[in-house]
Amino acid sequence: MNEELAADVLAALGNKTRLRLFKLLVKAGDDGLNVGEIRDLINVPGSTLQHHLATLSQSGLILQQRQGRTVMSSADYSMMRELLELLTEECCTGFTLAREDKAA
């Protein structure tokens, strides 16, 4: 994952409702949840929920699959892992600052 994509993904999570929604779908597992179940669990009006689901889907954080008349939403764990890898790949590796000592 490049930094530009990571910034877009993080921007999608930069909304309190979308963050709650994504965490809910992560908790739900691979089976995911349908719109009605999500609406009941996070108490968000349907039209607002659709907007948030679309934003998360466009960012690649969630997958949506039609099953008959129902649309199931689930977290895209591979995208989540890629984001986490980018954020942690250099964790605690340290760095050296180049400083010029100027004698007065």
ChimeraX commands (.cxc) that place a marker at each C-alpha (Angstrom):
marker #1 position 0.00,0.00,0.00 radius 0.5
marker #1 position 1.35,3.41,-0.89 radius 0.5
marker #1 position 1.01,6.49,1.31 radius 0.5
marker #1 position -1.57,8.14,-0.96 radius 0.5
marker #1 position -3.93,5.17,-0.68 radius 0.5
marker #1 position -3.27,4.95,3.06 radius 0.5
marker #1 position -4.22,8.61,3.45 radius 0.5
marker #1 position -7.50,7.99,1.60 radius 0.5
marker #1 position -8.27,4.95,3.75 radius 0.5
marker #1 position -7.49,6.83,6.94 radius 0.5
marker #1 position -9.63,9.75,5.77 radius 0.5
marker #1 position -12.55,7.34,5.37 radius 0.5
marker #1 position -12.05,6.28,8.99 radius 0.5
marker #1 position -11.75,9.92,10.10 radius 0.5
marker #1 position -15.48,10.12,10.76 radius 0.5
marker #1 position -16.81,8.89,14.12 radius 0.5
marker #1 position -19.78,7.04,12.59 radius 0.5
marker #1 position -17.66,5.34,9.91 radius 0.5
marker #1 position -15.09,4.32,12.50 radius 0.5
marker #1 position -17.84,2.79,14.66 radius 0.5
marker #1 position -19.29,1.09,11.60 radius 0.5
marker #1 position -15.94,-0.36,10.53 radius 0.5
marker #1 position -15.19,-1.62,14.04 radius 0.5
marker #1 position -18.63,-3.25,14.11 radius 0.5
marker #1 position -17.96,-5.05,10.82 radius 0.5
marker #1 position -14.53,-6.18,12.03 radius 0.5
marker #1 position -16.23,-7.60,15.11 radius 0.5
marker #1 position -18.92,-9.31,12.97 radius 0.5
marker #1 position -16.32,-11.43,11.16 radius 0.5
marker #1 position -16.38,-12.84,7.65 radius 0.5
marker #1 position -20.17,-13.27,7.54 radius 0.5
marker #1 position -20.69,-9.53,7.95 radius 0.5
marker #1 position -24.01,-7.83,8.57 radius 0.5
marker #1 position -26.88,-6.58,6.46 radius 0.5
marker #1 position -27.97,-2.94,6.42 radius 0.5
marker #1 position -30.88,-3.54,8.78 radius 0.5
marker #1 position -28.67,-5.25,11.34 radius 0.5
marker #1 position -26.10,-2.46,11.13 radius 0.5
marker #1 position -28.78,0.22,11.43 radius 0.5
marker #1 position -30.19,-1.43,14.55 radius 0.5
marker #1 position -26.78,-1.85,16.15 radius 0.5
marker #1 position -25.44,1.66,15.63 radius 0.5
marker #1 position -28.75,3.53,15.43 radius 0.5
marker #1 position -28.05,5.53,12.26 radius 0.5
marker #1 position -30.81,6.49,9.77 radius 0.5
marker #1 position -30.83,4.37,6.60 radius 0.5
marker #1 position -29.89,7.13,4.15 radius 0.5
marker #1 position -26.98,8.26,6.33 radius 0.5
marker #1 position -25.88,4.67,6.77 radius 0.5
marker #1 position -25.86,4.11,3.00 radius 0.5
marker #1 position -23.59,7.15,2.58 radius 0.5
marker #1 position -21.14,5.84,5.19 radius 0.5
marker #1 position -21.18,2.33,3.73 radius 0.5
marker #1 position -20.47,3.74,0.26 radius 0.5
marker #1 position -17.52,5.76,1.56 radius 0.5
marker #1 position -16.03,2.73,3.31 radius 0.5
marker #1 position -16.62,0.57,0.25 radius 0.5
marker #1 position -14.98,3.10,-2.10 radius 0.5
marker #1 position -11.96,3.29,0.19 radius 0.5
marker #1 position -11.60,-0.50,0.03 radius 0.5
marker #1 position -12.16,-1.06,3.74 radius 0.5
marker #1 position -15.37,-3.05,3.35 radius 0.5
marker #1 position -16.76,-5.54,0.88 radius 0.5
marker #1 position -20.41,-5.62,-0.11 radius 0.5
marker #1 position -22.09,-8.64,-1.62 radius 0.5
marker #1 position -25.69,-9.07,-2.72 radius 0.5
marker #1 position -27.41,-12.19,-1.41 radius 0.5
marker #1 position -30.85,-12.21,-2.98 radius 0.5
marker #1 position -32.54,-8.99,-1.90 radius 0.5
marker #1 position -30.06,-8.39,0.90 radius 0.5
marker #1 position -26.70,-6.67,0.71 radius 0.5
marker #1 position -24.15,-8.01,3.16 radius 0.5
marker #1 position -21.27,-5.81,4.28 radius 0.5
marker #1 position -18.07,-7.14,5.79 radius 0.5
marker #1 position -14.65,-5.79,6.64 radius 0.5
marker #1 position -11.93,-6.33,4.06 radius 0.5
marker #1 position -9.32,-7.81,6.36 radius 0.5
marker #1 position -6.60,-7.83,3.69 radius 0.5
marker #1 position -6.95,-4.04,3.25 radius 0.5
marker #1 position -6.95,-3.59,7.02 radius 0.5
marker #1 position -3.76,-5.67,7.30 radius 0.5
marker #1 position -2.07,-3.69,4.52 radius 0.5
marker #1 position -2.85,-0.44,6.31 radius 0.5
marker #1 position -1.57,-1.78,9.61 radius 0.5
marker #1 position 1.60,-3.04,7.93 radius 0.5
marker #1 position 2.28,0.37,6.41 radius 0.5
marker #1 position 1.75,2.05,9.77 radius 0.5
marker #1 position 3.94,-0.37,11.69 radius 0.5
marker #1 position 6.58,-1.54,9.19 radius 0.5
marker #1 position 9.28,0.66,10.65 radius 0.5
marker #1 position 8.10,0.57,14.24 radius 0.5
marker #1 position 10.90,1.03,16.73 radius 0.5
marker #1 position 13.67,0.81,14.11 radius 0.5
marker #1 position 15.07,4.15,15.19 radius 0.5
marker #1 position 16.59,6.86,13.08 radius 0.5
marker #1 position 19.57,9.16,13.11 radius 0.5
marker #1 position 19.20,12.88,12.79 radius 0.5
marker #1 position 21.89,14.60,10.77 radius 0.5
marker #1 position 22.98,17.57,12.84 radius 0.5
marker #1 position 25.67,20.07,12.15 radius 0.5
marker #1 position 27.57,21.16,15.20 radius 0.5
marker #1 position 28.38,24.82,14.88 radius 0.5
marker #1 position 31.02,26.13,17.20 radius 0.5
marker #1 position 30.41,29.68,18.29 radius 0.5
marker link #1:1,2 radius 0.2
marker link #1:2,3 radius 0.2
marker link #1:3,4 radius 0.2
marker link #1:4,5 radius 0.2
marker link #1:5,6 radius 0.2
marker link #1:6,7 radius 0.2
marker link #1:7,8 radius 0.2
marker link #1:8,9 radius 0.2
marker link #1:9,10 radius 0.2
marker link #1:10,11 radius 0.2
marker link #1:11,12 radius 0.2
marker link #1:12,13 radius 0.2
marker link #1:13,14 radius 0.2
marker link #1:14,15 radius 0.2
marker link #1:15,16 radius 0.2
marker link #1:16,17 radius 0.2
marker link #1:17,18 radius 0.2
marker link #1:18,19 radius 0.2
marker link #1:19,20 radius 0.2
marker link #1:20,21 radius 0.2
marker link #1:21,22 radius 0.2
marker link #1:22,23 radius 0.2
marker link #1:23,24 radius 0.2
marker link #1:24,25 radius 0.2
marker link #1:25,26 radius 0.2
marker link #1:26,27 radius 0.2
marker link #1:27,28 radius 0.2
marker link #1:28,29 radius 0.2
marker link #1:29,30 radius 0.2
marker link #1:30,31 radius 0.2
marker link #1:31,32 radius 0.2
marker link #1:32,33 radius 0.2
marker link #1:33,34 radius 0.2
marker link #1:34,35 radius 0.2
marker link #1:35,36 radius 0.2
marker link #1:36,37 radius 0.2
marker link #1:37,38 radius 0.2
marker link #1:38,39 radius 0.2
marker link #1:39,40 radius 0.2
marker link #1:40,41 radius 0.2
marker link #1:41,42 radius 0.2
marker link #1:42,43 radius 0.2
marker link #1:43,44 radius 0.2
marker link #1:44,45 radius 0.2
marker link #1:45,46 radius 0.2
marker link #1:46,47 radius 0.2
marker link #1:47,48 radius 0.2
marker link #1:48,49 radius 0.2
marker link #1:49,50 radius 0.2
marker link #1:50,51 radius 0.2
marker link #1:51,52 radius 0.2
marker link #1:52,53 radius 0.2
marker link #1:53,54 radius 0.2
marker link #1:54,55 radius 0.2
marker link #1:55,56 radius 0.2
marker link #1:56,57 radius 0.2
marker link #1:57,58 radius 0.2
marker link #1:58,59 radius 0.2
marker link #1:59,60 radius 0.2
marker link #1:60,61 radius 0.2
marker link #1:61,62 radius 0.2
marker link #1:62,63 radius 0.2
marker link #1:63,64 radius 0.2
marker link #1:64,65 radius 0.2
marker link #1:65,66 radius 0.2
marker link #1:66,67 radius 0.2
marker link #1:67,68 radius 0.2
marker link #1:68,69 radius 0.2
marker link #1:69,70 radius 0.2
marker link #1:70,71 radius 0.2
marker link #1:71,72 radius 0.2
marker link #1:72,73 radius 0.2
marker link #1:73,74 radius 0.2
marker link #1:74,75 radius 0.2
marker link #1:75,76 radius 0.2
marker link #1:76,77 radius 0.2
marker link #1:77,78 radius 0.2
marker link #1:78,79 radius 0.2
marker link #1:79,80 radius 0.2
marker link #1:80,81 radius 0.2
marker link #1:81,82 radius 0.2
marker link #1:82,83 radius 0.2
marker link #1:83,84 radius 0.2
marker link #1:84,85 radius 0.2
marker link #1:85,86 radius 0.2
marker link #1:86,87 radius 0.2
marker link #1:87,88 radius 0.2
marker link #1:88,89 radius 0.2
marker link #1:89,90 radius 0.2
marker link #1:90,91 radius 0.2
marker link #1:91,92 radius 0.2
marker link #1:92,93 radius 0.2
marker link #1:93,94 radius 0.2
marker link #1:94,95 radius 0.2
marker link #1:95,96 radius 0.2
marker link #1:96,97 radius 0.2
marker link #1:97,98 radius 0.2
marker link #1:98,99 radius 0.2
marker link #1:99,100 radius 0.2
marker link #1:100,101 radius 0.2
marker link #1:101,102 radius 0.2
marker link #1:102,103 radius 0.2
marker link #1:103,104 radius 0.2
view
